[in-house]
Amino acid sequence: MLQKSIVITNRDGLDAKSAAQLVQIACRFRSQILIEQGTKIINAKSMMGVLSLGVGANNQITLSVNGADEKEALQAVSALLSSNIAQEKKR
C-alpha cells in the first residue's frame, strides 16, 4: 500500500468537474484508491463519494492506493490533484 498527502490548490476545491476528472482517472486502474479527509474515507472511483468529502481550496487529503498497479495509479491521481485543476477549465 502506498500513501501520499496532497494539498488541493485549485481555488474551487474538488468541484463536480474536477471530481469527474479524478474519478475518470481512478477508474483506469485496478488498484483500490481511497481518499481520506478528516474522519471520512471514500473510494476515489465513486463520484458521489468524492463529492461527499466537500474538499475545498487548500484542504489536505491523503491518498491510499493498494493493488497490482498502485505505483502508476498513485502517480496519475496525485499528478491530477497536485496540479491546479482550475487552469484546465474554460472560464
Secondary structure, DSSP 8 states (H G I E B T S, - for coil): -EEEEEE---TT-S-HHHHHHHHHHHTT-SSEEEEEETTEEEETT-HHHHHHH---TT-EEEEEEESTTHHHHHHHHHHHHHS-GGGGS--
